[in-house]
Amino acid sequence: DQLTGDFGLYDDPGLPQLEHTLQRFPNLVILGHGPTFWAEIGRLETPGERAIIFGPHGGQVGRFPSGPITEEGVVPKLMRRYPNLYGDLSDFSPYNALSRDPDYGPRFLTEFQDRLLFGTDLCFPEMPVPMVDLLINWRDTGKITEEVFRKVARENAIRLCGLE
């Protein structure tokens, strides 16, 4: 967004507007998506870690959080509290959130296996989709079970979209 320097819908650090929406509409499934949402899987040192931000001339001025998750952020807390919050694994930001800590990432997938959905919001033949390789690797190395893999890769989306 060249006007505000942010991407997607805006929310303050800690996602209070998302929480208000989850409270107000408990029967509405909300898919958490994008850099601002997934940056909050771990506690942030500064609000600037929430997303890649672009300046007025298009240059990147922010960054994704990196390194192990030493303390949980608001995303897992909200997912525990609100069963209508789901996680969309369709772009690079959830890949970064999960892969930055190879111990925490599989635990997060396992805990929320019924509400995480892999997909992509853009698709072309040469498109790199690192989440695919990550999920397959974690399944093949036993970091997640076959059941977790199937739910995240396919079954949750089928159930949510009523395609059963």
Phi and psi in degrees as a GROMACS rama.xvg file:
@    title "Ramachandran Plot"
@    xaxis  label "Phi"
@    yaxis  label "Psi"
@TYPE xy
-74.709  -17.3724  GLN-2
-80.5931  -45.1562  LEU-3
-109.045  -9.91738  THR-4
79.0787  11.1958  GLY-5
-121.871  173.196  ASP-6
-124.572  127.678  PHE-7
82.2185  -165.742  GLY-8
-68.7086  144.505  LEU-9
-92.4209  142.359  TYR-10
-146.902  153.396  ASP-11
-74.2185  161.514  ASP-12
-53.0534  136.066  PRO-13
91.7398  -6.22791  GLY-14
55.3458  46.4923  LEU-15
-65.2441  -32.561  PRO-16
-71.6621  -35.6868  GLN-17
-61.9987  -45.488  LEU-18
-61.7912  -41.8147  GLU-19
-59.466  -42.7888  HIS-20
-65.038  -42.3522  THR-21
-61.2421  -39.0378  LEU-22
-68.2729  -43.7235  GLN-23
-71.5809  -31.0094  ARG-24
-126.177  69.5328  PHE-25
-66.1727  -17.8939  PRO-26
-96.0799  1.24176  ASN-27
-97.7329  120.258  LEU-28
-76.09  126.739  VAL-29
-115.436  127.755  ILE-30
-94.843  112.347  LEU-31
-70.2574  130.963  GLY-32
-149.966  146.993  HIS-33
94.3138  170.847  GLY-34
-58.9839  -42.8597  PRO-35
-64.2507  -42.0215  THR-36
-65.3956  -54.6137  PHE-37
-71.5449  -22.3384  TRP-38
-62.2553  -25.2489  ALA-39
-92.3797  22.2633  GLU-40
-69.8785  -30.9404  ILE-41
-119.969  158.321  GLY-42
-62.2918  133.631  ARG-43
-90.5486  143.092  LEU-44
-75.5727  -39.7397  GLU-45
-142.016  155.608  THR-46
-60.9756  -24.5634  PRO-47
-65.455  -14.6288  GLY-48
-79.4284  -5.42575  GLU-49
-68.4446  -26.2423  ARG-50
-166.467  162.697  ALA-51
-75.6196  121.275  ILE-52
-110.349  143.268  ILE-53
-114.791  138.395  PHE-54
-78.6594  176.527  GLY-55
-58.9361  -25.3377  PRO-56
-101.827  13.6156  HIS-57
91.9134  -6.20179  GLY-58
-75.9706  142.982  GLY-59
-72.3356  129.089  GLN-60
-122.927  -3.05606  VAL-61
-121.401  -173.499  GLY-62
-153.939  163.296  ARG-63
-79.9246  148.137  PHE-64
-60.9803  150.825  PRO-65
-138.972  166.243  SER-66
84.1526  170.458  GLY-67
-59.3001  151.227  PRO-68
-86.0023  107.7  ILE-69
-88.2574  -23.1772  THR-70
-147.335  135.164  GLU-71
-62.2221  146.412  GLU-72
-95.9363  -162.793  GLY-73
-76.6249  -27.0876  VAL-74
-59.3133  -53.3401  VAL-75
-64.4968  -31.5499  PRO-76
-66.7381  -43.3025  LYS-77
-65.9898  -38.4072  LEU-78
-65.7833  -33.3427  MET-79
-70.3657  -36.638  ARG-80
-81.5235  -32.7399  ARG-81
-122.993  105.873  TYR-82
-68.5047  -9.12767  PRO-83
-89.9634  2.26822  ASN-84
-95.4144  121.599  LEU-85
-114.29  166.779  TYR-86
-121.176  128.005  GLY-87
-96.3771  121.002  ASP-88
-101.541  44.2155  LEU-89
-97.9809  -7.33956  SER-90
-131.965  -168.033  ASP-91
-71.0449  -28.1174  PHE-92
-63.6182  -41.7949  SER-93
-69.7778  -31.7172  PRO-94
-59.7673  -47.4101  TYR-95
-61.0325  -45.0332  ASN-96
-59.9364  -41.5377  ALA-97
-83.1292  -40.1752  LEU-98
-79.6412  -17.4326  SER-99
-67.2074  -19.0124  ARG-100
-136.859  96.0456  ASP-101
-67.628  -7.44702  PRO-102
-92.9872  -45.9108  ASP-103
-71.9335  -40.7345  TYR-104
-51.9313  -52.6928  GLY-105
-63.0433  -34.38  PRO-106
-64.9391  -41.4468  ARG-107
-61.9375  -47.2089  PHE-108
-58.4111  -42.587  LEU-109
-67.3534  -45.2562  THR-110
-62.6144  -40.928  GLU-111
-107.939  28.5015  PHE-112
-57.6404  -24.1308  GLN-113
-87.0998  -6.44538  ASP-114
-131.76  20.0686  ARG-115
-114.639  136.272  LEU-116
-131.043  125.698  LEU-117
-83.7095  145.998  PHE-118
-174.749  -173.008  GLY-119
-145.991  142.533  THR-120
-96.8669  4.84389  ASP-121
-155.728  139.391  LEU-122
-147.543  127.516  CYS-123
-150.894  157.394  PHE-124
-54.1198  -38.3273  PRO-125
-91.4287  4.96906  GLU-126
-68.9709  123.801  MET-127
-75.4858  133.492  PRO-128
-129.245  82.7961  VAL-129
-63.8161  -22.1227  PRO-130
-62.1412  -35.183  MET-131
-58.7595  -51.6089  VAL-132
-62.8887  -38.8374  ASP-133
-63.2133  -48.4894  LEU-134
-62.7635  -43.0746  LEU-135
-64.0882  -43.7844  ILE-136
-61.2233  -46.7646  ASN-137
-65.7862  -34.4312  TRP-138
-67.1137  -48.4923  ARG-139
-67.6667  -26.1767  ASP-140
-96.8415  2.99349  THR-141
81.043  10.4223  GLY-142
-73.0754  -28.9614  LYS-143
-130.606  154.845  ILE-144
-80.9649  165.801  THR-145
-59.6841  -37.9254  GLU-146
-63.0022  -45.6961  GLU-147
-60.03  -45.719  VAL-148
-57.2535  -48.9843  PHE-149
-62.3868  -42.8734  ARG-150
-61.8486  -49.4594  LYS-151
-68.5957  -41.1738  VAL-152
-76.0763  -24.8278  ALA-153
-150.685  -53.8487  ARG-154
-65.9775  -38.1249  GLU-155
-63.8201  -40.3053  ASN-156
-66.1358  -40.9064  ALA-157
-60.9258  -45.5385  ILE-158
-65.1441  -47.9743  ARG-159
-62.4796  -37.6993  LEU-160
-85.6401  -1.09434  CYS-161
67.2455  36.8499  GLY-162
-97.4924  7.96845  LEU-163
